[in-house]
Amino acid sequence: MSYNDLWIRDLGARYGVALLAILAIVFWMASRWPKMRESWYRDYLIGFEVECSDLAAFHKRRLFEPLHCLISADETLRDVGRIRILEIGVKTGENIAFYPDDCHLVGVDLNKRLADHLFHDENAWRFRHIFVEQTIVGDGSRLGQTIPSGSVDAVVTTRTLCSVESPAAVLREIRRVLVQGGTYFFMEHTPDPRQGTLIRWLQMFWSRSGIWPSLYGGCRPDFDPIPSIEMAGFEQVTWRRAALHGDTSRPHHLALTRHHIIGTAIR
Ligand SMILES: C[S@@+](CC[C@H](N)C(=O)[O-])C[C@H]1O[C@@H](n2cnc3c(N)ncnc32)[C@H](O)[C@@H]1O
């Protein structure tokens, strides 16, 4: 036996059991990874994202204020003083508290379980002031089969464009489904506006390594929604910056998604 063979045999005898245990753990984790990731993402959506929505309440109230005096282009709705709103990425309906009484909501989300909250959850009582016209489990960039062109008075997205596969395609759909003169309301997180900061570097690292998107439903903290919204062909785009501050269960997560643009785009 050569020296190398002896060395390997020695190593196997000494660490074999430990190696086998590590391999077994790695295989076990790999087989359970999709389930673990799903439950991790779900906890994040119903935990941290809800906390963020609470921190943003002041900004959201201000952003959605014009919804309360919007007049519908749909004659039937207009006659009864109602409007139709489409929200893409509606999740657990955190924005609904800011919507006007009796408005008609079309909610779109990729996530089947979460969209269910609007109808069946013990929390569904929170949505009693509105009428949920339709929930669509699907991709906001492909609404051609379900939502006719020029049929909604307002569209809302909050902290969603960062996660969609094609922001340009979603924005095209938003513009298509809005009535002429209808408004797109958005509150989307942006990279740290200051160049060269550690946060900016971390936003790039986590996004480009693919680690953050794989853990958080495709979210990219380095995605800048401003050029996409400004080039989507809306008549008039106005926005301002705001940063969220406060206590959350994931301060590191807030640090990477604290900065937002809040605004409207008119079709
Ligand atoms: C970070 S959450 C934000 C939820 C909510 N708008 C808020 O501010 O609390 C992003 C949501 O967008 C949904 N989403 C991601 N990509 C989507 C797509 N292409 N079409 C529709 N919904 C999408 C996710 O399932 C998730 O519920």
PDBQT file of the ligand as one rigid body, heavy atoms in Angstrom, charges set to zero:
ROOT
HETATM    1  C1  LIG A 301     -42.985  42.071  -0.966  1.00  0.00    +0.000 C 
HETATM    2  S1  LIG A 301     -44.626  41.624  -1.276  1.00  0.00    +0.000 S 
HETATM    3  C2  LIG A 301     -45.478  43.185  -1.112  1.00  0.00    +0.000 C 
HETATM    4  C3  LIG A 301     -46.950  42.998  -0.842  1.00  0.00    +0.000 C 
HETATM    5  C4  LIG A 301     -47.819  44.221  -0.659  1.00  0.00    +0.000 C 
HETATM    6  N1  LIG A 301     -47.980  44.932  -1.891  1.00  0.00    +0.000 N 
HETATM    7  C5  LIG A 301     -47.329  45.113   0.453  1.00  0.00    +0.000 C 
HETATM    8  O1  LIG A 301     -46.851  46.219   0.195  1.00  0.00    +0.000 OA
HETATM    9  O2  LIG A 301     -47.430  44.694   1.629  1.00  0.00    +0.000 OA
HETATM   10  C6  LIG A 301     -44.636  41.323  -3.018  1.00  0.00    +0.000 C 
HETATM   11  C7  LIG A 301     -45.896  40.617  -3.476  1.00  0.00    +0.000 C 
HETATM   12  O3  LIG A 301     -45.914  40.616  -4.902  1.00  0.00    +0.000 OA
HETATM   13  C8  LIG A 301     -46.306  39.340  -5.353  1.00  0.00    +0.000 C 
HETATM   14  N2  LIG A 301     -45.771  39.176  -6.719  1.00  0.00    +0.000 N 
HETATM   15  C9  LIG A 301     -44.487  38.977  -7.083  1.00  0.00    +0.000 A 
HETATM   16  N3  LIG A 301     -44.376  38.886  -8.418  1.00  0.00    +0.000 NA
HETATM   17  C10 LIG A 301     -45.625  39.037  -8.910  1.00  0.00    +0.000 A 
HETATM   18  C11 LIG A 301     -46.176  39.037 -10.225  1.00  0.00    +0.000 A 
HETATM   19  N4  LIG A 301     -45.411  38.876 -11.313  1.00  0.00    +0.000 N 
HETATM   20  N5  LIG A 301     -47.508  39.193 -10.362  1.00  0.00    +0.000 NA
HETATM   21  C12 LIG A 301     -48.304  39.369  -9.278  1.00  0.00    +0.000 A 
HETATM   22  N6  LIG A 301     -47.848  39.382  -8.015  1.00  0.00    +0.000 NA
HETATM   23  C13 LIG A 301     -46.530  39.223  -7.829  1.00  0.00    +0.000 A 
HETATM   24  C14 LIG A 301     -45.736  38.379  -4.324  1.00  0.00    +0.000 C 
HETATM   25  O4  LIG A 301     -46.415  37.132  -4.343  1.00  0.00    +0.000 OA
HETATM   26  C15 LIG A 301     -45.970  39.165  -3.033  1.00  0.00    +0.000 C 
HETATM   27  O5  LIG A 301     -47.221  38.895  -2.481  1.00  0.00    +0.000 OA
ENDROOT
TORSDOF 0
